[in-house]
C-alpha cells in the first residue's frame, strides 16, 4: 500500500455459507466458473419442503430460490445447547453461530483467551413464519414465552452470539433491510477506530422459512422476477430472486494487524453511511443523489482517486428502475471523462438477493477476487438495459473471468 491514512481496517478472517456452497472456497469456485446457483425445484421437492400444492399449482408461482441445503444442520452440543432448544432456535441464528466461530478460527483468535475485547455487529432477516410456528408448538410452550422469544427473535442475534462465544466488546444488532450486513461492517469499522474494541465481527444471516416452504409468488411490479433468474444490468432485467446465506468478516485496525502479524485478507480503506431522506419517488425507490453522495464520501475517506478503481461490486438487483439509477449515481460520484476502465458486476446474478446478508456476500466475493487476483464474471448479461449508457460511463459489465 503506497499511502496510509490511519483509518484503514484489515479483514483478517471470514466465513460464509451460500446457495450451492458450504464455504468460501466452494463459493469462489462457483463464482469463477460463472455458475448460477439458483435451485429450480420439482413438484416433489416442493412438497418435501412443505410447499402447499395449491400454492405451486398457481400459474404465477415460481419454483426457484437461492436455496441453502444444510439449513437443518447444527452441532447443538458443541455450542452448549440441548436438542430441544436447538430445534426451536431460528435457523438464521444457528447457522450464524457456526459462521462466527469459523471466522474467528480463520483469523487465529480464540475469544476465550484473547486479552482484548471483541465486538459484534450483525443482523438477520424477518423470519416471522418460523417465530409463529415455534411459539405455537408444544415444545415452545414448554420452554416458556420469554425463552422461546430469545431463540426466535432476530433482535437477539448479536447478544446471543456474544454470550456463547465470550465476546466482550459492543454487541449490536443492526437492522437496515438489505443494507444490514454492510451497515454492520461500517459500524464495526467505526467501533474499532473509536477504540471500543480491538477486534470486531460484522455480517448478516438470511435463512428464512416462509408459508410457501420454497419458491415464491410472482407479482408484477414487485422486486421479484417472473422466471427465477436475476439479470443484472441486462435489457431483459425486471427483478431478482430471493436467496439464503450467512456470512461474517473479522476486522482489526490495519496498524494493529501488521504489528500482530495477522493474516490480512484485504483492507477496507474507507466506508460511509447515509440515507436518501425524501429525495426519491417513494419509500422503496432508490435515490440517484443519495447513492452518489455516499459513494463520494467513501472515496474521500479512503483518499482513493476514482480513476484508480478497477472493479465495482454493485448492489445490482436486476430491477428495471434500480440498476440504471445505481449506474448513474456511480457515474456522478466518479466524475471523470475516462471511459470504460472499471469493471462492474453483481453477485445477485449468481445467488439471488440475500436481504440482510446481501452486502456481506458481495464483500466476501471482492475479498476472494483480490486474493485470487481475478474478477469473476457477472452472469445473465447479454445486452445493456436501454436506460444505461455504459459506453459513455467509466464502467463495463464484466462477463468473463478476468485477471
CORZI-V117116 format. One record per residue. RES is the residue in three letters. SS is DSSP state (H for helix, E for strand, - for the rest). Layout:
res:RES ss:SS
res:RES ss:SS
This chain:
res:UNK ss:-
res:UNK ss:-
res:UNK ss:-
res:UNK ss:-
res:UNK ss:-
res:UNK ss:-
res:UNK ss:-
res:UNK ss:-
res:UNK ss:E
res:UNK ss:E
res:UNK ss:E
res:UNK ss:E
res:UNK ss:E
res:UNK ss:E
res:UNK ss:E
res:UNK ss:E
res:UNK ss:E
res:UNK ss:E
res:UNK ss:-
res:UNK ss:-
res:UNK ss:E
res:UNK ss:-
res:UNK ss:-
res:UNK ss:H
res:UNK ss:H
res:UNK ss:H
res:UNK ss:H
res:UNK ss:H
res:UNK ss:H
res:UNK ss:H
res:UNK ss:H
res:UNK ss:H
res:UNK ss:-
res:UNK ss:-
res:UNK ss:-
res:UNK ss:-
res:UNK ss:-
res:UNK ss:-
res:UNK ss:E
res:UNK ss:E
res:UNK ss:-
res:UNK ss:-
res:UNK ss:H
res:UNK ss:H
res:UNK ss:H
res:UNK ss:H
res:UNK ss:H
res:UNK ss:H
res:UNK ss:-
res:UNK ss:-
res:UNK ss:-
res:UNK ss:-
res:UNK ss:H
res:UNK ss:H
res:UNK ss:H
res:UNK ss:H
res:UNK ss:-
res:UNK ss:-
res:UNK ss:-
res:UNK ss:-
res:UNK ss:E
res:UNK ss:E
res:UNK ss:-
res:UNK ss:E
res:UNK ss:E
res:UNK ss:E
res:UNK ss:-
res:UNK ss:-
res:UNK ss:-
res:UNK ss:-
res:UNK ss:-
res:UNK ss:-
res:UNK ss:-
res:UNK ss:-
res:UNK ss:-
res:UNK ss:-
res:UNK ss:-
res:UNK ss:-
res:UNK ss:-
res:UNK ss:-
res:UNK ss:-
res:UNK ss:-
res:UNK ss:H
res:UNK ss:H
res:UNK ss:H
res:UNK ss:H
res:UNK ss:H
res:UNK ss:H
res:UNK ss:-
res:UNK ss:-
res:UNK ss:H
res:UNK ss:H
res:UNK ss:H
res:UNK ss:H
res:UNK ss:H
res:UNK ss:H
res:UNK ss:H
res:UNK ss:H
res:UNK ss:H
res:UNK ss:H
res:UNK ss:H
res:UNK ss:H
res:UNK ss:H
res:UNK ss:H
res:UNK ss:H
res:UNK ss:H
res:UNK ss:H
res:UNK ss:-
res:UNK ss:-
res:UNK ss:-
res:UNK ss:-
res:UNK ss:-
res:UNK ss:-
res:UNK ss:-
res:UNK ss:-
res:UNK ss:-
res:UNK ss:-
res:UNK ss:E
res:UNK ss:E
res:UNK ss:E
res:UNK ss:E
res:UNK ss:E
res:UNK ss:E
res:UNK ss:E
res:UNK ss:-
res:UNK ss:-
res:UNK ss:-
res:UNK ss:H
res:UNK ss:H
res:UNK ss:H
res:UNK ss:H
res:UNK ss:H
res:UNK ss:H
res:UNK ss:H
res:UNK ss:H
res:UNK ss:H
res:UNK ss:-
res:UNK ss:H
res:UNK ss:H
res:UNK ss:H
res:UNK ss:H
res:UNK ss:H
res:UNK ss:H
res:UNK ss:-
res:UNK ss:H
res:UNK ss:H
res:UNK ss:H
res:UNK ss:H
res:UNK ss:H
res:UNK ss:H
res:UNK ss:H
res:UNK ss:H
res:UNK ss:-
res:UNK ss:H
res:UNK ss:H
res:UNK ss:H
res:UNK ss:H
res:UNK ss:H
res:UNK ss:H
res:UNK ss:H
res:UNK ss:H
res:UNK ss:H
res:UNK ss:H
res:UNK ss:H
res:UNK ss:H
res:UNK ss:-
res:UNK ss:-
res:UNK ss:-
res:UNK ss:-
res:UNK ss:-
res:UNK ss:E
res:UNK ss:E
res:UNK ss:E
res:UNK ss:-
res:UNK ss:-
res:UNK ss:-
res:UNK ss:H
res:UNK ss:H
res:UNK ss:H
res:UNK ss:H
res:UNK ss:H
res:UNK ss:H
res:UNK ss:H
res:UNK ss:H
res:UNK ss:H
res:UNK ss:H
res:UNK ss:H
res:UNK ss:H
res:UNK ss:H
res:UNK ss:H
res:UNK ss:H
res:UNK ss:H
res:UNK ss:H
res:UNK ss:-
res:UNK ss:-
res:UNK ss:-
res:UNK ss:-
res:UNK ss:-
res:UNK ss:E
res:UNK ss:E
res:UNK ss:E
res:UNK ss:E
res:UNK ss:E
res:UNK ss:E
res:UNK ss:E
res:UNK ss:E
res:UNK ss:-
res:UNK ss:-
res:UNK ss:-
res:UNK ss:-
res:UNK ss:-
res:UNK ss:-
res:UNK ss:-
res:UNK ss:-
res:UNK ss:-
res:UNK ss:E
res:UNK ss:E
res:UNK ss:-
res:UNK ss:-
res:UNK ss:-
res:UNK ss:-
res:UNK ss:-
res:UNK ss:-
res:UNK ss:E
res:UNK ss:-
res:UNK ss:-
res:UNK ss:-
res:UNK ss:-
res:UNK ss:-
res:UNK ss:-
res:UNK ss:-
res:UNK ss:-
res:UNK ss:-
res:UNK ss:E
res:UNK ss:-
res:UNK ss:-
res:UNK ss:-
res:UNK ss:-
res:UNK ss:-
res:UNK ss:E
res:UNK ss:-
res:UNK ss:E
res:UNK ss:E
res:UNK ss:-
res:UNK ss:E
res:UNK ss:E
res:UNK ss:E
res:UNK ss:E
res:UNK ss:E
res:UNK ss:E
res:UNK ss:E
res:UNK ss:E
res:UNK ss:E
res:UNK ss:H
res:UNK ss:H
res:UNK ss:H
res:UNK ss:H
res:UNK ss:H
res:UNK ss:H
res:UNK ss:-
res:UNK ss:-
res:UNK ss:-
res:UNK ss:-
res:UNK ss:-
res:UNK ss:-
res:UNK ss:E
res:UNK ss:E
res:UNK ss:E
res:UNK ss:-
res:UNK ss:-
res:UNK ss:-
res:UNK ss:-
res:UNK ss:-
res:UNK ss:-
res:UNK ss:-
res:UNK ss:-
res:UNK ss:-
res:UNK ss:-
res:UNK ss:-
res:UNK ss:-
res:UNK ss:-
res:UNK ss:-
res:UNK ss:-
res:UNK ss:-
res:UNK ss:-
res:UNK ss:-
res:UNK ss:-
res:UNK ss:H
res:UNK ss:H
res:UNK ss:H
res:UNK ss:H
res:UNK ss:H
res:UNK ss:H
res:UNK ss:H
res:UNK ss:H
res:UNK ss:H
res:UNK ss:H
res:UNK ss:H
res:UNK ss:H
res:UNK ss:H
res:UNK ss:H
res:UNK ss:H
res:UNK ss:-
res:UNK ss:-
res:UNK ss:-
res:UNK ss:H
res:UNK ss:H
res:UNK ss:H
res:UNK ss:-
res:UNK ss:-
res:UNK ss:E
res:UNK ss:E
res:UNK ss:E
res:UNK ss:-
res:UNK ss:-
res:UNK ss:-
res:UNK ss:-
res:UNK ss:-
res:UNK ss:-
res:UNK ss:-
res:UNK ss:-
res:UNK ss:H
res:UNK ss:H
res:UNK ss:H
res:UNK ss:H
res:UNK ss:H
res:UNK ss:H
res:UNK ss:H
res:UNK ss:H
res:UNK ss:H
res:UNK ss:H
res:UNK ss:H
res:UNK ss:H
res:UNK ss:H
res:UNK ss:-
res:UNK ss:-
res:UNK ss:-
res:UNK ss:-
res:UNK ss:-
res:UNK ss:-
res:UNK ss:-
res:UNK ss:E
res:UNK ss:E
res:UNK ss:E
res:UNK ss:E
res:UNK ss:-
res:UNK ss:-
res:UNK ss:H
res:UNK ss:H
res:UNK ss:H
res:UNK ss:H
res:UNK ss:-
res:UNK ss:E
res:UNK ss:-
res:UNK ss:H
res:UNK ss:H
res:UNK ss:H
res:UNK ss:H
res:UNK ss:H
res:UNK ss:H
res:UNK ss:H
res:UNK ss:H
res:UNK ss:H
res:UNK ss:H
res:UNK ss:H
res:UNK ss:H
res:UNK ss:H
res:UNK ss:H
res:UNK ss:H
res:UNK ss:H
res:UNK ss:H
res:UNK ss:H
res:UNK ss:-
res:UNK ss:-
res:UNK ss:E
res:UNK ss:-
res:UNK ss:-
res:UNK ss:-
res:UNK ss:-
res:UNK ss:-
res:UNK ss:-
res:UNK ss:-
res:UNK ss:-
res:UNK ss:E
res:UNK ss:-
res:UNK ss:-
res:UNK ss:-
res:UNK ss:-
res:UNK ss:-
res:UNK ss:H
res:UNK ss:H
res:UNK ss:H
res:UNK ss:-
res:UNK ss:-
res:UNK ss:E
res:UNK ss:E
res:UNK ss:E
res:UNK ss:-
res:UNK ss:-
res:UNK ss:-
res:UNK ss:-
res:UNK ss:E
res:UNK ss:-
